[in-house]
Amino acid sequence: MTDEYIYTVKQAAGMIGVSPRTIRHYITTEQITPLLDKNWHSGKRWMLSEADVERAREIADYNSAYMQRNRPDLIEARRSASSRG
């Protein structure tokens, strides 16, 4: 793995299969520590390295496994809600 910061939040989220909001949550809770690109034209942009993406994937996998083990009722409720919409 490299420490080169090459992925945006949206790209990382797509690679992992979570929402960009989930990635931002990992950033604000300091579970991952990407680089803040202040030279971006809109003011700021988080850039993630391969290591950040891998760490976010580990967190997402852990959270998914935890929910499946401990809260299957919530998973079923989400599936039901998404099938209605």
Secondary structure, DSSP 8 states (H G I E B T S, - for coil): ----EEEEHHHHHHHHTS-HHHHHHHHHTTSS--EEETTSTTS-EEEEEHHHHHHHHHHHHHHHHHHHHH-HHHHHHHHHHHHH-
